[in-house]
Amino acid sequence: MALADADIAFATDLFSDLGHVTTRKMFGGMCLYLDGAVFALMSSDGQLYLKAKGDAVTQLADDGAIQFHNMPYWSIPDAALDDPQEACTLARQTIASLT
C-alpha cells in the first residue's frame, strides 16, 4: 500500500517549522530529510517514526514509542502528532542525538 498525497502533506506540514523538509518515496513509504539528511520515515500505513540514538531512544521508549523493525526509528507519541510544536521539539532532540 502506497502513501496518499494527504499523508505526505500531513508529515511535511507537521515538521514545517524545522526548516527545509523534503521527502522521497521508497518501499511504499517515504523518508523525510532536513537539509539533505534523513531524520524520519513514514511507513506505508502512515505511521511516522523519528530516527534516534542514545538518550533520545530512552526518552521515546519511556513515552511508549515502538521501534520500526530493527532500525533506529521510533514511533512518535500520539500527542505530538496533534501538536506540530511538540513534534518539532522531539525531532530536534532526535536529530541532535544523531551527531
N, C-alpha and C positions, 0 to 999 in steps of 0.2 A: 504494500500500500504506500503510495507516494504522498508526500505532504501537499496540502492545499495551499493556494496562494494566501488564504486568510491566516494559516498557521505561520507562514513566513513573515507576513506583515505584523502579526502579534509579537513575534520574537524580536524583530528589528525595532519595533516601537517600544517594547519593554526595556531594551538596552540603549535606546537612542541618546540618553544623557551621558553615556560613556565616551562618545565621540564617533568617529567614522567606523561604523559596524557594517561589515559586508558578509555575504553568505555564499555558500557553494553547496549545491545539492549533491548527495552521494549516497548510494546504497538505500534509497528510499527515504532517507532523512536529509540532514544538512549539517554543516559545520558553520559556526559563527566566528568571525575574525574581527579583531580590533587591531588596527594598524598592521594588518598582514599576518598576525599570529592568532592561532586558534585559541579561544577561551571558553567555548561552549559548543554543545551539539544539541540537535533536536532529533529524536528518534522518529521512525516512520509513523508511530502512533501519536506524535505531537508532544511527547514528554521532553522537557528541557533539562539539560544536565550541564553543570559547570565543571570545568577542568580544575583540579585542585591537588595539592600535595601538602604534607606535613600537618601543621596545626589547623589549617583550613579544612582538611578532611575530618579531623576530630570534631570541629565545630559543626560541620554539616551533618555528620553521623549522629551527634548528640541531638540535633534538631530533627532527626528522623529521616535524613536523606538515605537513598538507596543507591548503591554503586551500579553503574551501567556495565554489565558483564564483568570482565576482569580488567577493565580500562580505568584510567584515572579521572573518570567523570562521575559526578554525584548529582542526584536529583535536587531540584530547587524546592524548598519548602512551599507549600500551597499559599501561605500568607504572602510570600514575596511575588508570587505570580499575579496577585491582585494589587501590588504596590511597586510601581517602577522604581521609586526611590530605594526601597529595600532590596529589590533585585539588583540594582546597580551597585549598592553598597556591598552585597555579597560577591558580585562579580569582581569588584575592585580588590576585595580581600583575597579571592581565589587567584586572581591574576598576579597579585603580589607574592603569593605562595609559590608561583612557578619560577621565580627568578632566583 
